[in-house]
Every structure is written in C-alpha cells, then in structure tokens.
C-alpha cells in the first residue's frame, strides 16, 4: 500500500520564498507562477507530487503577496499561447494596466514587468589583470585541467589574463 506524500509546511514556505526571490517579483498570476515553478523545479518530481507542491506554494505566495499574485490566468485571457516564447521577444508597445493588456491581446502588446523580455545578467569584471602589457578588468571563471577544477581569469573578450592578488 502506497501512502500519499505529504509536503511539510516548512518546505512549502522555504520553496515559496526562494521562488519569489528568484523570479524577482515577476509572478503576477497563475500563468507566470507555473512558468517560474517549472523552471525552478525541473523534472525531478512525479505528476502528483508536482501538483500538490505547486498548489501549496501558490497558496502560500498568494497569502504573502495578495496585492500582487492573483488566481486569474492573465496570459490566457489575453489570448496568449506560450508565455515562455512571448518573454523572448519584446512587443512594440508596453502597457501598464491588466485591462488594457487583456483588451489588446498578448501578441501586440506587453504588460510592463510581466511578459517583457528578461534581462541578461552582465558579467562582473571585478578583478584587475594584465594582458600583453596592458591593464584590463577580468572576471573569475573555472576550467578543468587534468581532471581538476582550476580558477582562471578572463577579460571581456574571453582571453586569459594574469591577475596578482
């Protein structure tokens, strides 16, 4: 006899906080929550576990951020097909209200802070190094040399740089 898995409340709380932090406050409705949850959790849960955990985390987020997170599916109401694909492109016009977004449709407009294109994180060039006699800024990266993970520094063009600490 197989028992149904019960997710402790502490796990739900921890997961909801982590998911909210990773999303940067971009969770506004059930569609955006589903997208962020699937990206965060990956494929390591069964369907029943996933649904139970997803519902618990969404309820927790809704109680914590009731002014932001709503139960409605904004993107589906705006006749959108894939929020993930829509976030890869920026529309020509960005609207600020949910009503205007639903009225004009998700193909023609973007809702500010909701389905606008994700910003790519810029590299941190925080080390000072030398290459060919010139002083340049570099970032720390790791490579594998003879089955060992070794720290190396690269400049903005990806070339190796020597850095003295």
Order of alpha helices (4+ residues) and beta strands (2+ residues): alpha-alpha-alpha-alpha-alpha-beta-alpha-beta-beta-beta-beta-beta
